């Protein structure tokens, strides 16, 4: 039996995923409001991917 892994949505810099807390690939978090866009990493300024924290 093959099991499928649950895939979490990944967001790119500039995306506006809505209100919530997000974790980047470097391990940093940001809190966004409804109309804010995801930034580059807040500490190293690299272009990273973001995941929504539940």
Phi and psi in radians as a Rosetta constraint file:
Dihedral C 1 N 2 CA 2 C 2 CIRCULARHARMONIC -1.647 0.35
Dihedral N 2 CA 2 C 2 N 3 CIRCULARHARMONIC 2.282 0.35
Dihedral C 2 N 3 CA 3 C 3 CIRCULARHARMONIC -1.865 0.35
Dihedral N 3 CA 3 C 3 N 4 CIRCULARHARMONIC 2.391 0.35
Dihedral C 3 N 4 CA 4 C 4 CIRCULARHARMONIC -1.662 0.35
Dihedral N 4 CA 4 C 4 N 5 CIRCULARHARMONIC 2.359 0.35
Dihedral C 4 N 5 CA 5 C 5 CIRCULARHARMONIC -1.336 0.35
Dihedral N 5 CA 5 C 5 N 6 CIRCULARHARMONIC 2.515 0.35
Dihedral C 5 N 6 CA 6 C 6 CIRCULARHARMONIC -1.297 0.35
Dihedral N 6 CA 6 C 6 N 7 CIRCULARHARMONIC 2.235 0.35
Dihedral C 6 N 7 CA 7 C 7 CIRCULARHARMONIC -1.766 0.35
Dihedral N 7 CA 7 C 7 N 8 CIRCULARHARMONIC 2.202 0.35
Dihedral C 7 N 8 CA 8 C 8 CIRCULARHARMONIC -1.489 0.35
Dihedral N 8 CA 8 C 8 N 9 CIRCULARHARMONIC 2.414 0.35
Dihedral C 8 N 9 CA 9 C 9 CIRCULARHARMONIC -1.069 0.35
Dihedral N 9 CA 9 C 9 N 10 CIRCULARHARMONIC 2.451 0.35
Dihedral C 9 N 10 CA 10 C 10 CIRCULARHARMONIC -1.963 0.35
Dihedral N 10 CA 10 C 10 N 11 CIRCULARHARMONIC 2.351 0.35
Dihedral C 10 N 11 CA 11 C 11 CIRCULARHARMONIC -2.004 0.35
Dihedral N 11 CA 11 C 11 N 12 CIRCULARHARMONIC 2.544 0.35
Dihedral C 11 N 12 CA 12 C 12 CIRCULARHARMONIC -1.724 0.35
Dihedral N 12 CA 12 C 12 N 13 CIRCULARHARMONIC 2.870 0.35
Dihedral C 12 N 13 CA 13 C 13 CIRCULARHARMONIC -0.983 0.35
Dihedral N 13 CA 13 C 13 N 14 CIRCULARHARMONIC 2.383 0.35
Dihedral C 13 N 14 CA 14 C 14 CIRCULARHARMONIC 1.618 0.35
Dihedral N 14 CA 14 C 14 N 15 CIRCULARHARMONIC -0.264 0.35
Dihedral C 14 N 15 CA 15 C 15 CIRCULARHARMONIC -1.182 0.35
Dihedral N 15 CA 15 C 15 N 16 CIRCULARHARMONIC 2.619 0.35
Dihedral C 15 N 16 CA 16 C 16 CIRCULARHARMONIC -2.041 0.35
Dihedral N 16 CA 16 C 16 N 17 CIRCULARHARMONIC 1.394 0.35
Dihedral C 16 N 17 CA 17 C 17 CIRCULARHARMONIC -1.383 0.35
Dihedral N 17 CA 17 C 17 N 18 CIRCULARHARMONIC -0.025 0.35
Dihedral C 17 N 18 CA 18 C 18 CIRCULARHARMONIC 1.746 0.35
Dihedral N 18 CA 18 C 18 N 19 CIRCULARHARMONIC -3.121 0.35
Dihedral C 18 N 19 CA 19 C 19 CIRCULARHARMONIC -1.161 0.35
Dihedral N 19 CA 19 C 19 N 20 CIRCULARHARMONIC 2.397 0.35
Dihedral C 19 N 20 CA 20 C 20 CIRCULARHARMONIC 2.736 0.35
Dihedral N 20 CA 20 C 20 N 21 CIRCULARHARMONIC -3.135 0.35
Dihedral C 20 N 21 CA 21 C 21 CIRCULARHARMONIC -1.874 0.35
Dihedral N 21 CA 21 C 21 N 22 CIRCULARHARMONIC 2.379 0.35
Dihedral C 21 N 22 CA 22 C 22 CIRCULARHARMONIC -2.244 0.35
Dihedral N 22 CA 22 C 22 N 23 CIRCULARHARMONIC 2.563 0.35
Dihedral C 22 N 23 CA 23 C 23 CIRCULARHARMONIC -1.986 0.35
Dihedral N 23 CA 23 C 23 N 24 CIRCULARHARMONIC 2.329 0.35
Dihedral C 23 N 24 CA 24 C 24 CIRCULARHARMONIC -1.714 0.35
Dihedral N 24 CA 24 C 24 N 25 CIRCULARHARMONIC 3.018 0.35
Dihedral C 24 N 25 CA 25 C 25 CIRCULARHARMONIC -1.142 0.35
Dihedral N 25 CA 25 C 25 N 26 CIRCULARHARMONIC -0.318 0.35
Dihedral C 25 N 26 CA 26 C 26 CIRCULARHARMONIC -1.514 0.35
Dihedral N 26 CA 26 C 26 N 27 CIRCULARHARMONIC -0.148 0.35
Dihedral C 26 N 27 CA 27 C 27 CIRCULARHARMONIC 1.695 0.35
Dihedral N 27 CA 27 C 27 N 28 CIRCULARHARMONIC 0.144 0.35
Dihedral C 27 N 28 CA 28 C 28 CIRCULARHARMONIC -1.658 0.35
Dihedral N 28 CA 28 C 28 N 29 CIRCULARHARMONIC 2.698 0.35
Dihedral C 28 N 29 CA 29 C 29 CIRCULARHARMONIC -2.108 0.35
Dihedral N 29 CA 29 C 29 N 30 CIRCULARHARMONIC 2.676 0.35
Dihedral C 29 N 30 CA 30 C 30 CIRCULARHARMONIC -2.395 0.35
Dihedral N 30 CA 30 C 30 N 31 CIRCULARHARMONIC 2.645 0.35
Dihedral C 30 N 31 CA 31 C 31 CIRCULARHARMONIC -1.899 0.35
Dihedral N 31 CA 31 C 31 N 32 CIRCULARHARMONIC 2.165 0.35
Dihedral C 31 N 32 CA 32 C 32 CIRCULARHARMONIC -1.966 0.35
Dihedral N 32 CA 32 C 32 N 33 CIRCULARHARMONIC 2.637 0.35
Dihedral C 32 N 33 CA 33 C 33 CIRCULARHARMONIC -1.681 0.35
Dihedral N 33 CA 33 C 33 N 34 CIRCULARHARMONIC 3.101 0.35
Dihedral C 33 N 34 CA 34 C 34 CIRCULARHARMONIC -0.925 0.35
Dihedral N 34 CA 34 C 34 N 35 CIRCULARHARMONIC -0.746 0.35
Dihedral C 34 N 35 CA 35 C 35 CIRCULARHARMONIC -1.816 0.35
Dihedral N 35 CA 35 C 35 N 36 CIRCULARHARMONIC 0.207 0.35
Dihedral C 35 N 36 CA 36 C 36 CIRCULARHARMONIC -1.563 0.35
Dihedral N 36 CA 36 C 36 N 37 CIRCULARHARMONIC 2.613 0.35
Dihedral C 36 N 37 CA 37 C 37 CIRCULARHARMONIC -1.746 0.35
Dihedral N 37 CA 37 C 37 N 38 CIRCULARHARMONIC 2.638 0.35
Dihedral C 37 N 38 CA 38 C 38 CIRCULARHARMONIC -1.224 0.35
Dihedral N 38 CA 38 C 38 N 39 CIRCULARHARMONIC 2.317 0.35
Dihedral C 38 N 39 CA 39 C 39 CIRCULARHARMONIC -1.582 0.35
Dihedral N 39 CA 39 C 39 N 40 CIRCULARHARMONIC 3.117 0.35
Dihedral C 39 N 40 CA 40 C 40 CIRCULARHARMONIC -1.177 0.35
Dihedral N 40 CA 40 C 40 N 41 CIRCULARHARMONIC 2.940 0.35
Dihedral C 40 N 41 CA 41 C 41 CIRCULARHARMONIC -0.897 0.35
Dihedral N 41 CA 41 C 41 N 42 CIRCULARHARMONIC 2.233 0.35
Dihedral C 41 N 42 CA 42 C 42 CIRCULARHARMONIC -1.140 0.35
Dihedral N 42 CA 42 C 42 N 43 CIRCULARHARMONIC -0.310 0.35
Dihedral C 42 N 43 CA 43 C 43 CIRCULARHARMONIC -1.878 0.35
Dihedral N 43 CA 43 C 43 N 44 CIRCULARHARMONIC -0.674 0.35
Dihedral C 43 N 44 CA 44 C 44 CIRCULARHARMONIC -1.917 0.35
Dihedral N 44 CA 44 C 44 N 45 CIRCULARHARMONIC -0.115 0.35
Dihedral C 44 N 45 CA 45 C 45 CIRCULARHARMONIC 1.114 0.35
Dihedral N 45 CA 45 C 45 N 46 CIRCULARHARMONIC 0.254 0.35
Dihedral C 45 N 46 CA 46 C 46 CIRCULARHARMONIC -1.296 0.35
Dihedral N 46 CA 46 C 46 N 47 CIRCULARHARMONIC 2.704 0.35
Dihedral C 46 N 47 CA 47 C 47 CIRCULARHARMONIC -1.412 0.35
Dihedral N 47 CA 47 C 47 N 48 CIRCULARHARMONIC 1.968 0.35
Dihedral C 47 N 48 CA 48 C 48 CIRCULARHARMONIC -2.217 0.35
Dihedral N 48 CA 48 C 48 N 49 CIRCULARHARMONIC 2.981 0.35
Dihedral C 48 N 49 CA 49 C 49 CIRCULARHARMONIC -1.669 0.35
Dihedral N 49 CA 49 C 49 N 50 CIRCULARHARMONIC 2.695 0.35
Dihedral C 49 N 50 CA 50 C 50 CIRCULARHARMONIC -2.156 0.35
Dihedral N 50 CA 50 C 50 N 51 CIRCULARHARMONIC 2.529 0.35
Dihedral C 50 N 51 CA 51 C 51 CIRCULARHARMONIC -2.152 0.35
Dihedral N 51 CA 51 C 51 N 52 CIRCULARHARMONIC 2.483 0.35
Dihedral C 51 N 52 CA 52 C 52 CIRCULARHARMONIC -1.337 0.35
Dihedral N 52 CA 52 C 52 N 53 CIRCULARHARMONIC 2.308 0.35
Dihedral C 52 N 53 CA 53 C 53 CIRCULARHARMONIC -1.529 0.35
Dihedral N 53 CA 53 C 53 N 54 CIRCULARHARMONIC 2.375 0.35
